[in-house]
Amino acid sequence: MKSLLFIGGTGFLGQSFFDYLNKDKLNNFILSNIIIVSRKKKKIKSKIKINYITKSISNIKSIPITDYVIYAANSTNNLENLKGIYNFINLLNSDHKKTKILFTSSGAVYGPRKIKKKMNECDKVDFYKINKFSNYKKEYAKSKIIMEKELFKLSKKGFKISIARLFTFIGKKILINKNFAITNLIHQAKNNNSKFISLKDDREVYRGYMNADDLTRWLLAILIKTNKKFNIYNVGSDEVISIEKLAELISKIYNKKIFKKTKNYRKKNKDIDYYVPSISKARHKLNLNLNYKIKKSLSELLNNNIDC
């Protein structure tokens, strides 16, 4: 019987984790207790006992001893994110060296990619690449790199750390976040006052959408199976789909047309935004695979069949 400390366990990742847990998909991994650290206590359906610490990780005064930690706290305030990880690290002591810690980072640490090449864990990660971001992603990615480096230092002191660089996801709880492209497309499709789904971006945008069940299964495998002091794994789908193609799949279900707002949409040599991971390391080292492809995930999410 194992115990888990889930820091930031009430967002998309946390809710997807409990959906997975309630489907009895944990197999031989038996949890007896889950402690959630969150600013607010949310009602979560769980077959396993939950205890709450209703505080920000930035202000918590002690870290309970558990077998596992999933650190998934993620504020829109990047300074708050850094404050949280520093506080977490400072509160760890020698008793926590037996704990396996999983930190959820982001594929954004690789920087923007303008070519159709999947991101690999061996790719160089540095601030120079991050500076090529032109929006809020720059500071977000910088904070993730800093946090990864601090955790690497921690591993050198004997702590067991794994880094999961998360990419793009799909699942029931994804609709709670309106900032995602897929969420925006679905909300447009469900809008009865419009016959169109609008595409605003001049760029060729490519993503790989990992199903929430695959996400949780992979995170647990990384958390449980890895034994080195420091591990980094990409977590996402390597099935490439353009946002235009994704919009077409969704529009087919809702019988809507695609409307491309920009004049230069058909312009040759458009900018490319390619955000797709290589997941060969997880496949090879942990024998992980994907149970869902995008059409199956969309069918489940929208309760409809999509012709292949």
C-alpha positions as CSV (number, residue, x, y, z in Angstrom):
1,M,0.0,0.0,0.0
2,K,1.5,3.3,-1.1
3,S,0.9,6.9,-0.4
4,L,0.9,9.8,-2.9
5,L,1.4,13.6,-2.4
6,F,-0.3,15.4,-5.4
7,I,0.8,19.0,-5.5
8,G,-1.7,20.9,-7.7
9,G,-4.1,18.0,-8.1
10,T,-7.3,19.8,-9.0
11,G,-6.6,21.0,-12.6
12,F,-6.8,19.2,-15.8
13,L,-4.0,16.8,-15.0
14,G,-5.3,16.1,-11.5
15,Q,-8.9,15.6,-12.6
16,S,-7.8,13.3,-15.4
17,F,-5.8,11.3,-12.9
18,F,-8.8,10.7,-10.7
19,D,-11.0,9.8,-13.7
20,Y,-8.4,7.2,-14.5
21,L,-8.2,6.0,-11.0
22,N,-11.9,5.6,-10.7
23,K,-12.0,3.3,-13.8
24,D,-9.9,0.8,-11.8
25,K,-7.0,1.0,-14.2
26,L,-4.2,1.2,-11.7
27,N,-3.7,-2.6,-12.0
28,N,-1.3,-3.8,-9.3
29,F,-0.4,-0.3,-8.1
30,I,-2.3,0.1,-4.9
31,L,-2.6,3.4,-3.2
32,S,-3.9,3.7,0.3
33,N,-3.9,7.5,0.7
34,I,-3.6,10.6,-1.5
35,I,-2.8,14.0,-0.1
36,I,-3.6,17.0,-2.3
37,V,-1.9,20.3,-2.0
38,S,-4.1,23.0,-3.5
39,R,-5.1,26.6,-2.9
40,K,-8.8,25.6,-2.9
41,K,-10.5,22.4,-1.9
42,K,-12.5,21.0,-4.8
43,K,-15.0,18.1,-4.7
44,I,-13.3,15.2,-6.3
45,K,-14.8,11.8,-6.7
46,S,-12.2,9.2,-5.7
47,K,-12.2,5.5,-4.7
48,I,-9.1,6.2,-2.6
49,K,-9.1,8.3,0.5
50,I,-8.1,12.0,-0.1
51,N,-6.7,14.4,2.5
52,Y,-6.3,18.1,1.6
53,I,-3.7,20.7,2.5
54,T,-5.5,23.8,1.4
55,K,-2.5,26.1,0.8
56,S,-0.3,27.2,-2.0
57,I,2.9,25.2,-2.3
58,S,4.6,28.6,-2.0
59,N,3.3,28.9,1.6
60,I,3.2,25.4,2.9
61,K,5.3,24.8,6.0
62,S,6.2,21.1,5.7
63,I,6.2,18.3,3.2
64,P,4.6,15.1,4.5
65,I,6.5,11.8,4.0
66,T,4.9,9.8,1.2
67,D,6.1,7.1,-1.2
68,Y,5.5,9.3,-4.2
69,V,5.1,12.9,-5.1
70,I,3.6,14.3,-8.3
71,Y,4.4,18.0,-8.6
72,A,1.9,19.5,-11.0
73,A,1.3,23.0,-9.5
74,N,1.2,25.5,-12.3
75,S,0.2,29.1,-11.8
76,T,-0.3,31.7,-14.5
77,N,2.2,33.8,-12.4
78,N,5.7,32.4,-13.3
79,L,7.3,34.1,-10.3
80,E,4.8,32.2,-8.1
81,N,5.8,29.0,-9.8
82,L,9.4,29.6,-9.0
83,K,8.6,30.6,-5.4
84,G,6.7,27.3,-5.1
85,I,9.5,25.0,-6.3
86,Y,12.1,26.8,-4.2
87,N,9.9,26.4,-1.1
88,F,9.2,22.7,-1.9
89,I,13.0,22.0,-2.3
90,N,13.9,23.8,0.9
91,L,11.3,21.8,2.9
92,L,12.7,18.4,1.8
93,N,14.9,16.5,4.2
94,S,16.8,13.3,4.3
95,D,13.6,11.3,5.0
96,H,12.3,12.3,1.6
97,K,15.2,10.6,-0.2
98,K,13.1,7.4,-0.3
99,T,10.3,9.3,-2.0
100,K,10.0,9.2,-5.8
101,I,9.3,12.7,-7.1
102,L,7.8,13.4,-10.5
103,F,7.8,17.0,-11.8
104,T,5.6,18.0,-14.7
105,S,7.6,20.3,-16.9
106,S,6.7,21.3,-20.5
107,G,7.7,20.7,-24.1
108,A,8.0,24.5,-24.2
109,V,11.5,24.2,-22.8
110,Y,12.7,23.1,-26.3
111,G,11.7,26.5,-27.7
112,P,9.6,27.2,-30.8
113,R,10.1,24.8,-33.7
114,K,9.8,26.1,-37.2
115,I,10.6,22.8,-39.0
116,K,8.8,19.5,-39.1
117,K,11.0,17.7,-36.6
118,K,9.9,16.0,-33.4
119,M,11.4,17.2,-30.2
120,N,13.8,14.8,-28.5
121,E,15.0,14.6,-24.9
122,C,18.5,14.9,-26.1
123,D,17.8,18.2,-27.9
124,K,19.7,21.1,-26.3
125,V,17.6,23.2,-23.9
126,D,18.7,26.7,-23.3
127,F,17.5,30.3,-22.8
128,Y,18.6,31.4,-26.3
129,K,16.0,29.1,-27.9
130,I,13.3,30.2,-25.4
131,N,13.9,33.9,-26.3
132,K,12.5,33.2,-29.8
133,F,9.1,32.9,-28.3
134,S,7.2,36.1,-28.9
135,N,4.4,35.8,-26.2
136,Y,3.7,34.6,-22.7
137,K,5.4,31.3,-23.5
138,K,8.8,32.9,-23.1
139,E,8.6,33.5,-19.4
140,Y,6.7,30.2,-18.8
141,A,9.3,28.2,-20.6
142,K,12.1,30.0,-18.8
143,S,10.5,29.2,-15.4
144,K,10.3,25.5,-16.4
145,I,14.0,25.4,-17.4
146,I,15.0,27.0,-14.1
147,M,12.8,24.5,-12.1
148,E,14.3,21.6,-14.0
149,K,17.8,22.8,-13.2
150,E,17.0,23.2,-9.5
151,L,15.6,19.6,-9.4
152,F,18.7,18.3,-11.2
153,K,20.8,19.9,-8.4
154,L,18.5,18.2,-5.9
155,S,19.0,14.8,-7.5
156,K,22.8,15.2,-7.0
157,K,22.0,15.3,-3.3
158,G,20.5,11.8,-3.5
159,F,16.8,12.6,-4.2
160,K,14.9,10.5,-6.8
161,I,13.6,12.9,-9.4
162,S,11.8,12.3,-12.7
163,I,10.9,15.1,-15.2
164,A,7.9,14.7,-17.5
165,R,7.9,17.2,-20.3
166,L,4.2,17.5,-21.2
167,F,2.9,18.4,-24.6
168,T,-0.7,18.5,-25.9
169,F,-3.6,16.6,-24.5
170,I,-7.3,15.6,-25.1
171,G,-9.8,14.3,-22.7
172,K,-13.1,15.1,-20.9
173,K,-11.5,17.6,-18.6
174,I,-9.8,19.6,-21.3
175,L,-12.9,21.7,-21.9
176,I,-12.3,23.5,-18.6
177,N,-9.4,25.4,-20.1
178,K,-10.5,27.8,-22.9
179,N,-7.0,28.7,-23.9
180,F,-6.3,25.5,-25.8
181,A,-6.8,25.3,-29.6
182,I,-8.9,22.2,-29.4
183,T,-11.1,23.7,-26.7
184,N,-11.7,26.8,-28.8
185,L,-12.6,24.7,-31.9
186,I,-15.1,22.6,-30.0
187,H,-16.7,25.6,-28.4
188,Q,-17.1,27.2,-31.9
189,A,-18.5,23.9,-33.2
190,K,-21.1,23.8,-30.4
191,N,-22.2,27.4,-31.0
192,N,-25.6,27.2,-32.5
193,N,-25.5,30.9,-33.5
194,S,-22.8,30.3,-36.1
195,K,-22.5,28.0,-39.1
196,F,-18.7,28.2,-39.2
197,I,-15.5,27.2,-37.4
198,S,-13.0,30.1,-37.8
199,L,-9.3,29.6,-38.2
200,K,-7.3,32.8,-37.5
201,D,-3.6,31.6,-37.7
202,D,-1.5,32.2,-40.8
203,R,1.0,29.6,-39.7
204,E,1.0,25.9,-40.3
205,V,0.3,24.6,-36.8
206,Y,1.0,21.0,-35.9
207,R,0.3,19.1,-32.7
208,G,0.2,15.6,-31.3
209,Y,-2.8,15.0,-29.0
210,M,-2.3,12.5,-26.2
211,N,-5.4,11.0,-24.6
212,A,-5.8,11.8,-20.9
213,D,-5.9,8.1,-20.0
214,D,-2.6,7.6,-21.8
215,L,-1.2,10.7,-20.0
216,T,-2.1,9.3,-16.5
217,R,-0.8,5.8,-17.4
218,W,2.5,7.2,-18.6
219,L,3.0,9.5,-15.6
220,L,2.4,6.6,-13.2
221,A,4.8,4.4,-15.2
222,I,7.5,7.1,-15.0
223,L,6.9,7.6,-11.3
224,I,7.0,3.9,-10.4
225,K,9.4,2.3,-12.8
226,T,12.3,4.7,-13.0
227,N,15.1,4.1,-10.5
228,K,17.9,6.5,-11.6
229,K,18.4,9.6,-9.6
230,F,17.3,11.8,-12.5
231,N,15.2,11.0,-15.5
232,I,13.6,13.1,-18.3
233,Y,10.8,11.8,-20.5
234,N,8.7,13.4,-23.2
235,V,5.0,12.8,-22.5
236,G,2.7,13.3,-25.4
237,S,1.5,11.8,-28.7
238,D,3.8,11.5,-31.8
239,E,0.8,11.2,-34.1
240,V,1.0,14.5,-36.0
241,I,-2.1,16.5,-36.9
242,S,-2.5,20.0,-38.2
243,I,-4.9,22.3,-36.5
244,E,-6.6,22.7,-39.9
245,K,-7.2,19.0,-40.1
246,L,-8.4,18.9,-36.5
247,A,-10.9,21.6,-37.3
248,E,-12.1,19.6,-40.3
249,L,-12.7,16.5,-38.1
250,I,-14.6,18.5,-35.6
251,S,-16.6,20.4,-38.2
252,K,-17.7,17.1,-39.8
253,I,-19.3,16.0,-36.6
254,Y,-21.2,19.3,-36.2
255,N,-21.9,19.8,-39.9
256,K,-20.1,23.2,-40.0
257,K,-17.9,24.8,-42.5
258,I,-14.3,26.0,-42.0
259,F,-13.9,29.8,-42.4
260,K,-10.3,31.1,-42.8
261,K,-10.3,34.7,-41.6
262,T,-6.8,35.7,-42.7
263,K,-6.0,36.9,-46.2
264,N,-2.7,35.2,-46.3
265,Y,-4.0,31.8,-45.3
266,R,-3.0,30.2,-48.6
267,K,0.4,32.0,-48.8
268,K,3.3,29.8,-49.7
269,N,6.2,29.3,-47.3
270,K,4.1,30.1,-44.2
271,D,5.6,30.0,-40.7
272,I,5.5,26.6,-39.1
273,D,4.6,26.0,-35.4
274,Y,5.6,22.3,-34.8
275,Y,5.0,21.1,-31.3
276,V,5.2,17.3,-31.4
277,P,7.4,15.0,-29.2
278,S,9.6,12.1,-30.1
279,I,8.5,9.4,-27.6
280,S,11.0,6.7,-28.6
281,K,12.8,6.9,-25.2
282,A,9.6,6.1,-23.2
283,R,8.8,3.4,-25.6
284,H,12.2,1.8,-25.4
285,K,13.1,2.4,-21.7
286,L,9.6,1.9,-20.1
287,N,7.8,-0.1,-22.8
288,L,5.1,2.6,-23.1
289,N,2.7,2.9,-26.0
290,L,-0.3,4.9,-27.0
291,N,-3.7,3.3,-26.7
292,Y,-5.5,6.2,-28.3
293,K,-5.2,8.0,-31.6
294,I,-6.8,11.4,-32.2
295,K,-9.9,10.1,-34.0
296,K,-10.7,7.7,-31.2
297,S,-10.1,10.4,-28.6
298,L,-12.3,12.9,-30.4
299,S,-15.0,10.2,-30.8
300,E,-15.1,9.6,-27.1
301,L,-14.9,13.3,-26.2
302,L,-17.7,14.3,-28.5
303,N,-19.7,11.1,-28.2
304,N,-19.7,10.6,-31.9
305,N,-18.1,8.4,-34.5
306,I,-15.6,9.9,-36.9
307,D,-15.1,8.3,-40.3
308,C,-11.5,7.2,-40.9
